[in-house]
Amino acid sequence: MYFLLVCSSGTRGTENFRDRIGISSNRISVYGFRTFCTGTDKDLLSKKCVPCNSKDLRSMTEESASKLIPKVDGWNLVNEGSTFKLKRSWKVKSLTKGLEMFQLISDIAEAEGHRPDLHLVGWNNVTVEIWTHAAGGLTENDFILAGKINALDLHHLLRKKVTT
C-alpha cells in the first residue's frame, strides 16, 4: 500500500504516522515532500496510486524521473512544453484491437484513480501518455500506472513484427 504524507511540522508528525502504520524506511524526497510506502520500493506493481487532491502536490524533477524510468521498460521520458511525461506507443492488429487495448488500460487506470491520455492514430497506432495533471508533471503515481500497463498481456492485440 502506498501513502503520501506532507508534513510541515518536521519529523514528529512523520514519526507518529510511522508508528501507527509501520512505514518502511524506503522513501523518496521531492521538493521537500516525501512519498512513503509499505513493503519494498523496488516493485511498482505492489504499489497503489494515491489521490492527487493536495494543493501542495509537486511534480518530480527530471533527475528523479530519470532514476525511475528504467523500472518501466518501453516507456520514454519526454519533455513537452516544460512538462515531463511518460510516453509509449504500440502497433495493434486492427482498429478493434486498439479499442480493446484502450479498455484494458482504462480498467487499470480507473482502479488506480488515474487518467492517462490515450491516442489512436490511424487505425493501428496506439500511444499512451501519462503524467499527473494536478501536479503539472510526473509523480510516482505515473510510474506505478506505467508498470501496471506493462504487466498487461497485450500480445494478442499487437501486430507481429515482419521478419525477412
C-alpha positions in Angstrom: 0.0 0.0 0.0 1.3 3.5 -0.8 0.8 6.7 1.2 1.7 10.3 0.6 2.4 12.4 3.6 3.0 16.1 3.5 4.2 17.2 6.9 5.2 20.7 7.6 5.8 20.2 11.3 9.0 18.2 10.8 9.8 14.6 11.8 7.5 14.5 14.8 4.4 14.2 12.5 6.3 11.7 10.4 7.3 9.6 13.4 3.7 9.5 14.7 2.5 8.4 11.2 5.2 5.7 11.0 4.3 4.3 14.4 0.7 4.0 13.5 1.1 2.1 10.3 4.6 0.7 10.3 6.1 2.5 7.4 9.3 1.2 5.9 12.4 3.3 5.7 12.1 3.4 1.9 11.2 6.9 0.8 11.8 9.4 -1.9 12.1 13.1 -1.3 10.9 15.5 -4.0 11.0 19.3 -3.3 10.8 18.5 0.5 7.8 16.3 0.1 8.2 12.7 0.9 6.5 9.6 -0.5 6.2 6.7 1.8 5.2 3.1 1.1 4.9 -0.1 3.0 6.9 -3.0 1.6 9.7 -2.6 -0.8 10.2 0.3 -3.1 11.6 -1.9 -5.8 8.4 -3.2 -7.3 6.0 -0.6 -8.8 3.3 -3.3 -9.2 2.9 -3.7 -5.5 2.1 0.0 -5.0 -1.2 1.8 -5.4 -1.7 5.3 -6.8 -2.6 7.9 -4.2 -5.2 10.6 -4.7 -3.8 13.9 -6.1 -6.0 16.2 -4.2 -3.4 18.2 -2.3 -2.7 21.8 -3.3 0.9 21.2 -2.2 1.4 18.4 -4.7 4.6 18.9 -6.8 5.9 17.2 -9.8 9.2 15.4 -9.6 12.4 16.7 -11.1 13.9 15.3 -14.3 16.7 13.7 -12.2 14.1 11.9 -10.0 12.2 10.7 -13.1 15.4 9.5 -14.8 16.1 7.3 -11.8 12.6 5.6 -12.1 12.4 5.3 -15.9 14.5 2.1 -16.0 11.7 0.4 -13.9 9.2 0.8 -16.8 10.6 -0.9 -19.9 9.4 0.5 -23.2 8.4 3.9 -21.8 10.1 7.1 -22.7 10.6 10.2 -20.6 9.5 13.2 -22.8 9.5 16.9 -22.2 6.6 18.7 -23.8 6.5 22.4 -23.1 8.4 22.1 -19.8 6.1 19.2 -18.7 7.7 15.8 -18.2 5.5 12.9 -19.3 5.8 9.1 -19.8 5.0 8.0 -23.3 4.8 4.7 -25.1 3.4 3.5 -28.4 2.3 0.2 -29.8 1.1 -1.1 -33.2 -2.0 -3.1 -32.9 -3.5 -5.7 -35.4 -6.7 -3.7 -36.1 -8.9 -0.8 -35.1 -11.0 -3.1 -32.8 -7.8 -4.4 -31.2 -6.8 -0.8 -30.5 -10.1 -0.2 -28.8 -9.7 -3.4 -26.8 -6.3 -2.2 -25.7 -7.9 1.1 -24.6 -10.4 -0.8 -22.5 -7.7 -2.9 -20.8 -5.7 0.2 -20.0 -8.7 2.2 -18.9 -9.7 -0.6 -16.5 -6.4 -0.4 -14.7 -6.4 3.5 -14.8 -9.8 3.6 -13.2 -8.8 1.1 -10.5 -5.8 3.4 -9.7 -7.8 6.6 -10.0 -5.5 7.8 -12.8 -6.3 9.4 -16.1 -3.8 8.7 -18.9 -4.1 10.3 -22.3 -5.0 7.5 -24.9 -4.4 8.1 -28.6 -5.4 6.0 -31.6 -3.6 7.4 -34.6 -4.6 6.0 -37.9 -6.2 2.6 -37.5 -3.3 0.8 -35.7 -1.1 3.1 -33.7 -1.8 3.3 -30.0 0.0 5.9 -27.9 -0.4 6.4 -24.2 0.9 9.5 -22.3 0.9 9.5 -18.6 1.5 12.5 -16.2 -0.2 13.9 -13.2 -2.3 16.8 -14.5 -2.8 18.1 -10.9 0.9 18.3 -10.4 1.8 19.6 -13.8 4.3 16.8 -14.4 5.3 13.4 -13.2 4.7 11.8 -9.8 5.4 8.3 -8.7 1.8 7.5 -9.5 2.6 7.8 -13.2 5.4 5.2 -12.9 3.1 2.9 -10.9 0.4 3.1 -13.7 3.1 2.5 -16.4 4.3 -0.5 -14.6 0.8 -1.9 -14.3 0.2 -1.3 -18.0 3.4 -3.2 -18.8 2.1 -6.1 -16.8 -0.9 -6.5 -19.1 -1.0 -9.3 -21.5 -1.3 -7.4 -24.8 0.4 -9.8 -27.2 -2.9 -10.9 -28.7 -3.6 -7.3 -29.7 -0.3 -6.4 -31.1 1.0 -6.7 -34.7 3.7 -9.3 -35.2 7.0 -7.9 -36.5 7.7 -9.0 -40.0 11.0 -10.9 -40.3 12.9 -11.2 -43.6 
